[in-house]
Amino acid sequence: MASTTNARDPTFRNYDSSSAAKYLQHRPKYSDKLIDLVISQHTSSGGELGLVIDVGCGPGVATRSLAPHFQHAIGADPGVSMIEAARTVPTSTKSGELITYEVRSAETLSSLSALKEFSGSGKDGLECVDLITAATAAHWFDMPRFWGEAAKILKPGGSVIIWCSGGYRVDPSTPNAEKLQDWWRMFEEEVLSPYELPGNRLARELYVNLGMPWECLERIDGTDQELKDLLNEFDEKQFVRIQSDRDGRMSSEGAVSEFLRVDFAKIKALLGTASPITRWREANKEKVEKGEVEDILEMVVRRTKEIIEEVPEGKGRDYIESGSGMVVLVVKRK
């Protein structure tokens, strides 16, 4: 049975301005191949390019890549500091207007004040959104409530496209790649897992149990007929799941996951944006300051370097080719 209600993340939601700015600085942008896949999956099934809402947008990483394809764009996130950080990078849509950012959770989308400008003659005046996206964020949503809100504001034939990356992958060309991959897997499953929340595990497992609308129907209180009716607005027959293989490469439907060369300094910056890493550091701050334990990212880089240099071709190397698994989920409104 699919899980439908995910624990909210206390880390990103409560970031202060400094933490949000660092997240914006170090969080990598999504590849053009991925954005192109999202757009093609939306338009090939009848979706239009009027209004996109990026939910759980954080500092606007995905929102800024999506906006140039649409006439209008809204970024929504429950974190005040995240929205403030997003607004520091003004970005225009296809029509030339700036992205609108608003503090709002995935479970209250229909109350976005920015929707008033676009709502018209649809049911309740809300059916004005062409595409709703969630980029590495849906594992923190209350999925039944999110799907209900999405159904309220999507146009008939509109899309919800959700994606995430999960798991660390080492390119097979990396020196001592097999041993390094085994160590990274141990690091995830044994070192980081105590600092994961259920949402982190959902992402690491590439949303196998995220909770699609038709799955959520089985978990809804029998008295909530309104929510059941909303979830029935989504078409299970049109559902598409595109997932990378075990090596992190995408299926033939869309090569959007790729291995990138990252040096050790970049590895530390990237991993520093992960919430389990942040929670490890919070829990072990005093021990690190006293020198009782090594900082988790210093340990990762040290051990990665040691494993690579066990073989001659890895001597002196200060980078690896790495990536992650990825999944893209496409859900259509009837």
C-alpha positions, 0 to 999 in steps of 0.5 A: 500500500502506498504511503500518502502522507509524508512528514514535513521537512523541518530543515528547509522550511525553517532556513534563515536568510543565510542558509537559504542564500547558501542553498541558492548558491550551491544547489545545482540547476536542473539540466536542459535535457530534463526541462526539455523532457518536462515540457515535451511530456506536457505539450505532447499530451495536449498541455498548453504553455500559459501558466506554470506553478512550481510547488516547493520551489525553494530559492527558485532553481527549477522555476527559473528554468521553466519560466522562459517556456511559459507566458506566466510563472508562479513559484510557491514555497512554505519557507519565507527565507526560501522565497526571499532568496528566490526573489533576489534572482529576477527572471522573466517568462516568455511574455517578459513579465517576472516570475511571481513568488509567494509563500504558500504550501503545497496543501493550500495552492488554491489560495495563492493570491497570484491566481486571482489575476488568471482565474476566469470562468472555470469551476469556482473560477480557479481552473487556470493552470496549465502545468504544476511542477514539483522538483525534488520536493513532493516527498514533503507534501501531504499527497492527498491534499496536494492532489486535491488542490492541484485538481482545483486549479488545473485546466482540463488536460493540464499536467502535474509533473513531479521529479526527483533525484536519489542515490549517489552514482559513480561513473564506471570510468572512475578509478576504483569505481566499484569499491567507491560505489559500494562505499557511497552506498554504505555511507547512505544506508548506514551513516546518513540513514539515522538522519533521514526522515521518511521523505528522504527515503521516498526520494532515495527510493525514487518515489516508488511509494510517493502516492499517486491520486488513485492510490491516495483514494484508498487512504482517504476518510470515507466521509471526505467525498469532496476530496475523493471527487477531486482525486478522481479528476486525474487519469490513471491511464495517462500516467507516465513514469520515466526512471533512470537505470541502476547506473543513473542513466535514463531510459530510452524515453529521455536521457536526462540524468548524466554524470558530471565532473565535480571536484572535491570542493564542489562535492562538499558544497553540493552535499551541504545542501542535503537535509540529512547532512544538515541534521547530522551536523546539527546533532554532532556540532559539539563533537566536531568542535571538540575534535571528537569526530570528523566533520561528515563532509571532510570524511566523505572527501577524505575517504573518496580520495583514499579509495580512488588513489588505491589504484595507479590511475587515481593518484593525484586525482581531485575529482570524480564523475558522479550523478544520481538516479532520477525519476519523472512522474507525469499525471494528467487531469481529465 
